[in-house]
Amino acid sequence: MRCSNKDYTYAILRGKKDKPSVIECQTINFPKGYSRAQCLKWMLQEIEDLLNKNKILRIAIKSFEGRSRGKTFEIRVEHEAAIYIASANCGIKKVSKKVKGTIAKDLGLKGRAKYLETTLDTSLIDNYDKLNDKEKDAILAGWSELY
């Protein structure tokens, strides 16, 4: 999962680290005109539906890595909190929050974010180069959770 202040992106992966398979990857925009409370309730329901429909076992959230900690950061943190609550409601015990360095390490690289772009063999993921940055973040986070 990868949240922003306007949308969230999820990727559902199956397989193993050496043979990942992306089942689904999509960015969902938050509804316009909703209050913060309504938006979070909507997201909670959306995530619960997604988790129940796909029998998800573990979740990885791509964590914010910027320096700014303003309003948009707060909104993103609230969205991530909705993922944690939905996970608990659906009985999922493993939720990890990861930065690019942790993702790189978990994928067998040296633990530096730059290796995700310079060393990781992304040819294992169909059309990876055509994906946007949010989709790539969600896929890499999910991939890092595979065994």
N, C-alpha and C positions, 0 to 999 in steps of 0.2 A: 504494500500500500504506500501511496505517496500523497500527502495532503498539501493543499495550498489554501489561500483564503477565498478562492472562487470555485474550486472543484477538488475532486479526489480522483486518483488513478489507481486502479487495482490490476494485478496480474495474477492469474491462477496458473501454477506450474505443477507438473507431475514429473516423475522420473528420478534420476540421480544427478549428482553434480556433474558427472562426466557425460551424461546424456539427458539434459533437461528438455522438457517439452512444454511450450506455452499453450495452455488450453484456451485461455481468454485473456485479453488485455483491453482495458477501456478507460476513458476519462469521462467522468460524470460531472456535469455542472450543477452547482447548487441552485435551487429554485430562487427566482427573483421575487422580491416583495415580501419575503418571509422575515419575521423577527429572528434574532439570534436563537432564541429558545425554540421557535418553530423549525428553524433550519437544523439545529442539533437533533431535535426529535425525528425529523425526516431522515437525517443521515443515519441515526441509530437504527431506524427501521430498515433502511436500505441495506446497511451492512449486515444486520441480522438475517435478512432475506438471502443475501448473497452467500453468507456462511452456511446457512441451513441447506440451500439449494445445491451447493457444491461439496458438502462434507469436508470442509477445511479442517486440517489438523493443527497447523501452526501458522502464525502470522508474523511477518517482518514489516516494520514501518521504516521507510527511509526518513531519517531524522533531518531536521533543519540544520544547515551548516553555515548560515550567514552570520553576520555580526550585528545586524539591526535587530532590536528586540521591541519594536513598536507594536501598533495595533494589528498589523497583518500577521505578525508572529503570534500574538495572543490568539487570534482566530484560528490559526493553523494548529496550535496546541489544543484548543477546544475540540477541533475536528479529530485530532489524534486520540483525545480522551474518549470520544464517542466510539472509536474503534476498540479501545480497551473494554469499555462497558459492554458493547455488542459481543465481544469475544467471551467475556465472563458469562453473559446471558446465554450463550450458545455452548458453554462448557469447554471452551478452548483455554487451555492452561498455559500454552507457550506463545507469548507475544514478545517479540524482540524489537527494540528500537536501534537502528544502525546508521552510522555515518559511512561514507565511502571507504575510509580506511579499514573499518571493521568488515565491511562487505568484501573488500579485496582479500583480507586475511582469511576470512571464512571460505573464500573460493580458492584458497591454496596459493595466493600470491604473497608478496612480502609485507602486506599491511599498509601500503601507501596508495592513496586514491588514484594517483597517476597511472598505476599499473592496470586499473580497470580499462583505461583507454589504450595503453601501449602494449600490454602483455596478454590480457585475457582473450581467449579464442571465442569471440562472439559469433563466429560462423556456425556454432552449434544451435543458435537461435535463428529460425527462419526470418528473413527480412529485418534483422536487428538494425542495420544501418538506415533503414527507412523510418524508424520509429522516432517520435519526438522525445525530448529529454525526460519528461515526466514518465512516459511509458518505459524508457530505459531504466530509470531509477526504480520503478516498481518491479520490473523484471529482475534486475540485479539483486534487489533485496530478497525477493522470493527465491531466486536461484541459490543465494547464499544459505538458505535454510534447508535445501535438499541434502540428503545423505550421500 
